[in-house]
Amino acid sequence: MPKRWAVLRTKVARADLAPGDLVFFDTTGGGRVTHVGIYLGDDQFVNANSYQGKVTVDRLLGDRYWAPRYLGARRVLDPTYALKR
C-alpha cells in the first residue's frame, strides 16, 4: 500500500476511530509514515509485524511501543461497510 495514502483519504481523530480505518506510524523516528495497520476497534489493530515475522493484533494507544509512534488515521471505507465484512 503506498504511504501516500496517509494524505489522500479522510483524516480521522483518535476519538473517532472505527473498524477499517488505516492507522499510520513512524517506527524510525524520522517523522514520516513507515508502518500501516488496520484498526479493528476496542484499541486494537492488525499489522504485518516485521519484528515478529507475522501478522499480529496489537493495542494501539494502550501499547508502550505503538502509542508514541502513532501519527494518525485515515478512513478509506464507510464504517458501516467495514463492520459488515
C-alpha positions in Angstrom: 0.0 0.0 0.0 1.5 3.3 -1.0 2.5 5.5 2.0 0.9 8.5 0.2 -2.4 7.1 1.3 -1.7 8.8 4.6 -2.5 12.1 2.9 -5.1 11.0 0.3 -8.0 9.9 2.4 -10.3 11.4 5.1 -8.4 12.2 8.3 -9.8 10.6 11.5 -9.4 11.9 15.0 -8.4 9.4 17.7 -11.7 9.6 19.4 -13.5 8.8 16.1 -11.5 5.7 15.1 -13.7 3.0 13.5 -13.0 -0.5 12.3 -11.4 -0.5 8.9 -9.6 2.8 9.4 -5.9 2.8 8.4 -3.6 3.7 11.2 -0.1 5.2 10.5 3.1 5.0 12.5 6.6 6.4 12.4 8.8 3.5 13.5 12.1 5.1 12.6 11.8 8.5 14.3 12.1 10.4 11.0 8.7 12.0 11.3 7.2 10.2 8.3 4.9 7.1 7.8 6.9 3.9 7.9 4.2 1.4 9.1 0.5 1.0 8.4 -2.1 -1.1 10.2 -5.9 -1.6 10.1 -7.9 -0.5 13.1 -10.2 -3.3 14.5 -11.9 -1.4 17.3 -11.5 -1.6 21.0 -8.0 -0.1 20.8 -6.7 -2.9 18.6 -5.2 -3.0 15.1 -3.9 -5.7 12.8 -0.5 -5.3 11.2 2.3 -7.2 9.5 4.8 -7.1 12.3 8.3 -7.4 10.8 9.9 -7.8 14.2 7.9 -10.9 14.9 7.8 -12.0 11.3 4.0 -12.5 11.3 0.7 -10.7 11.2 -0.3 -9.7 14.7 -3.1 -7.9 16.6 -1.7 -5.2 18.9 -3.0 -2.5 21.1 -3.0 1.0 19.5 -2.9 3.6 22.3 -2.6 1.1 25.1 0.8 -0.2 23.9 4.0 1.4 25.0 5.7 0.7 21.7 2.9 1.7 19.3 1.3 4.6 21.2 4.2 7.1 20.9 4.8 6.1 17.2 1.2 6.7 16.2 0.9 9.5 13.6 -2.8 9.4 12.8 -5.5 7.6 10.9 -7.4 7.9 7.6 -10.7 6.4 6.6 -10.9 4.6 3.3 -14.1 2.7 3.8 -17.5 3.6 5.1 -17.5 2.3 8.7 -20.9 0.5 8.2 -19.4 -1.4 5.3 -16.3 -2.3 7.2 -18.4 -3.7 10.1 -20.4 -5.9 7.7 -17.3 -7.8 6.5 
